[in-house]
């Protein structure tokens, strides 16, 4: 096989591999499962006024990503609900989504903010 022909074959194979690699990197639609197989928090989760901290932990399947405590005993919990999507290769449209839950001093939901 001549050098020129070998170079052409290798170039065509490389372009084919690159085309297949980059065309599979786009994501379409919403994912309902995270990388470890657990279901992600659905966008339809809206904590109701009066829910307790334990109910929120159960709803979001764990502790919040951030927690702050006010001088009056109130708390603000923040869940980063789509953190796993930040690690998807070539996901240039990634935008973080947060759910922020405000608790009163008794530990019940006072209000809820969704940053989608």
C-alpha positions as CSV (number, residue, x, y, z in Angstrom):
1,X,0.0,0.0,0.0
2,X,1.4,3.3,-1.0
3,X,2.1,6.1,1.6
4,X,-0.6,8.4,0.1
5,X,-3.2,5.7,0.1
6,X,-2.4,4.7,3.7
7,X,-2.6,8.4,4.7
8,X,-6.0,8.7,3.0
9,X,-7.4,5.6,4.7
10,X,-6.1,6.7,8.1
11,X,-7.6,10.2,7.7
12,X,-11.0,8.8,6.7
13,X,-11.0,6.4,9.7
14,X,-10.0,9.2,12.1
15,X,-12.8,11.5,10.7
16,X,-15.3,8.7,11.1
17,X,-14.4,8.0,14.7
18,X,-14.4,11.7,15.5
19,X,-17.8,12.2,13.9
20,X,-19.3,9.3,15.8
21,X,-17.8,10.5,19.1
22,X,-19.0,14.1,18.8
23,X,-22.5,13.3,17.5
24,X,-23.2,11.1,20.5
25,X,-22.2,13.9,23.0
26,X,-25.4,15.8,22.7
27,X,-28.1,15.3,25.2
28,X,-31.8,15.6,24.4
29,X,-34.7,15.4,26.8
30,X,-34.7,15.2,30.5
31,X,-32.9,12.4,32.3
32,X,-34.8,10.7,35.0
33,X,-31.9,8.7,36.5
34,X,-28.5,9.8,37.8
35,X,-25.2,8.1,37.0
36,X,-25.5,5.7,40.0
37,X,-29.0,4.6,38.9
38,X,-31.0,6.4,41.6
39,X,-33.9,8.5,40.4
40,X,-33.2,12.3,40.4
41,X,-35.4,14.7,42.2
42,X,-38.4,15.4,40.0
43,X,-39.1,19.0,39.0
44,X,-42.7,18.4,40.3
45,X,-41.5,18.2,44.0
46,X,-42.9,21.2,45.7
47,X,-42.6,21.1,49.5
48,X,-45.8,22.2,51.1
49,X,-46.1,24.7,53.9
50,X,-46.0,22.9,57.3
51,X,-43.9,19.9,56.2
52,X,-41.2,18.9,58.6
53,X,-37.4,18.6,58.1
54,X,-37.7,14.8,58.1
55,X,-40.3,14.9,55.4
56,X,-38.1,17.1,53.3
57,X,-35.1,14.8,53.8
58,X,-37.2,11.9,52.7
59,X,-38.6,13.7,49.7
60,X,-35.1,14.8,48.5
61,X,-33.4,11.5,49.5
62,X,-30.9,13.0,51.9
63,X,-29.3,16.0,53.5
64,X,-29.2,19.4,51.7
65,X,-26.1,20.6,49.8
66,X,-26.1,23.9,51.8
67,X,-27.6,24.7,55.1
68,X,-27.7,28.1,57.0
69,X,-29.2,28.8,60.4
70,X,-30.6,32.2,61.4
71,X,-30.3,33.8,64.8
72,X,-33.9,33.1,65.5
73,X,-33.5,29.4,64.9
74,X,-34.9,29.4,61.4
75,X,-33.0,27.4,58.7
76,X,-32.6,27.6,55.0
77,X,-31.8,24.4,53.1
78,X,-30.5,24.4,49.5
79,X,-30.6,21.3,47.2
80,X,-28.7,21.4,43.9
81,X,-31.1,19.1,42.1
82,X,-29.2,18.6,38.8
83,X,-25.5,18.6,39.9
84,X,-24.8,15.3,38.1
85,X,-25.6,16.9,34.7
86,X,-22.6,19.2,35.1
87,X,-20.3,16.2,34.4
88,X,-21.9,15.2,31.1
89,X,-19.3,15.6,28.4
90,X,-20.1,18.4,25.8
91,X,-23.1,19.5,27.8
92,X,-22.6,23.2,27.0
93,X,-26.2,24.1,27.8
94,X,-25.9,23.1,31.5
95,X,-27.7,25.5,33.9
96,X,-27.7,24.7,37.6
97,X,-31.1,24.2,39.3
98,X,-31.6,24.8,43.0
99,X,-34.5,24.2,45.3
100,X,-34.4,26.5,48.4
101,X,-36.5,25.6,51.4
102,X,-37.1,28.0,54.3
103,X,-37.9,26.6,57.7
104,X,-39.3,28.5,60.7
105,X,-37.9,28.1,64.2
106,X,-40.2,25.1,64.9
107,X,-38.7,23.2,61.9
108,X,-41.6,23.3,59.5
109,X,-41.6,24.7,55.9
110,X,-42.3,28.4,55.8
111,X,-41.8,29.0,52.1
112,X,-40.1,27.4,49.1
113,X,-38.2,28.8,46.2
114,X,-37.4,26.9,43.0
115,X,-34.6,28.3,40.8
116,X,-35.2,26.4,37.5
